[in-house]
Amino acid sequence: MKLRILLALCALGLLAGCAHNPATGRTDFVMMSEQQELEMGRTYNQQVLKENPRYADEKLQAYVQQVGERVAAHSHRSNLQYHFTVVDSPDINAFALPGGYIYIHRGLLAYLNSEAELAAVLGHEVGHVTARHSVQQQSQATAWGILGQAAAIGTGVGAAADVTNALGSVVVKGYGRDMELEADGLGAQYLARSGYDPQAMIEVIKVLKNQELFARDQALKRGQAVADSSYHGVFDSHPDNDQRLQQVIGPASALVGGRQEVNREQFLQHLDGLPFGGSADTGVRRGQQFYHADLGFSLTAPTGWELLNRPDALIAHTPDQQVFMAMTVESAGSGLTPEQLLRRKIGGQRLVQDEALHQDGLQGYTGIIPGASARRVAVVYLGSRAYLFVGAVKGRASLESQDDKFMAMIDSFRPLSAAQLQLAQPQRLHLLQAKPGQTMADLARDSKLPEDPELNLRLLNGLYPSGEPRPGDWLKILR
């Protein structure tokens, strides 16, 4: 058995390579050439852009590209052609694909407070690219799969492959703290070399840490479970006190030349008018109401349910995520009635308690797919589009216990009225210069944020949890 596994390892060695990492100087285990890495990035980029709409402000896109190129030009792989894209999403996120494709969500942009902080986010993602972190992950996943097959052949036990694949999934799940720290250190180097203050990397991590603390406090107030932290949420202590973080960022200070730019006001000017939360193109949530100006509809989620607006679906679910309804949209097709389209969608499955829908001049059809995992399904036509609903219950609860809420959400689907059009417009960031004696509590009284406006405004302006502005400071407010 040992001989067979050894032979498998030798075979793996023929497929794999040990490559010099241009960013770290290490010799890394990889199973992909740089040309394959670039091709993978181009392929995945096309899919990402389909699922993550590009924010339609070319002036802001050009600015982010300019800042990103400035940082990438001082990286260990400055020969790559980097593409920086602002994603039209309220999520607080940024990510990178192999080969230099980097994305930042406008939701994260809203919480940054200087060009140096923007450069820090982009530099961190460039660090993932230059250190070939995704390539290492892909190589590890492939290696574990090959080893799993070898173990299954060598032992005659098919389960061995499952065990090895499980080990592999643990190894490659997320970047992990070591890779995130490495990207922080590399990003700080690139900041310093390009003339930005490398301490901006610490400021960005403070932004992310404060988001985590705020989310925890809000969840506890609502009596909900606290979600697991991700990305830089792995720092248990405040970023200023994290020794490993200080160790990887500290050396970048030695690279600082004459300039240590921050460019706060220039950055904030580019954010003036930026949608906060949903947008007219992607939909706006106001309490339990959801309005979509571009598609021209509104609907209402059950009281207490969460609404998750994704590029591929609008999902409403209970706080414990045991009950949910998803809505997707597609072309209504030619000549199909709502009933015909629904039956086509469910294939040969049986439909019971089915009936036609007539709501506010719209035509639709609904019914229940019976069985152990029964589901409420429906189709409603609006214009040339078909809106498909699927409601389900996890665990032991019955569909009947929640079906009235499923039907209420389906019945709430309506064309957007003229009166609702204004409600479908997002809140936007605007700039205000603090006056002497003006506090965040003063600004919060005029805010339209639905809950904890003072804490939300502090988060937006880097003043969480108790900071106050200085006279003359430019602040972000919402209108």
Secondary structure, DSSP 8 states (H G I E B T S, - for coil): -HHHHHHHHHHHHHH-EEEE-TTT--EEEES--HHHHHHHHHHHHHHHHHHS-B-S-HHHHHHHHHHHHHHHTTSTTTTS--EEEEES--S--EEEETTTEEEEEHHHHTT--SHHHHHHHHHHHHHHHHTTHHHHHHHHHHHHHHHHHHHHHHHS-THHHHHHHHHHHHHHSS-HHHHHHHHHHHHHHHHHHTTB-TTHHHHHHHHHHHHHHHHHHHHHHTT-------GGGG--S-GGG-HHHHHHHGGGGGG--S--B--HHHHHHHHTT-EESSBTTTBEEETTEEEETTTTEEEE--TT-EEEE-SS-EEEE-TTSSEEEEEEEEE--SS--HHHHHHHHHTT---EEEEEEEETTEEEEEEEE-STT-EEEEEEEETTEEEEEEEEE-TT--GGGTHHHHHHHHHT-EE--TTTTTTTS-EEEEEEE--TT--HHHHHHT---SS-HHHHHHHHTT-TTT----TT-EEEEE-
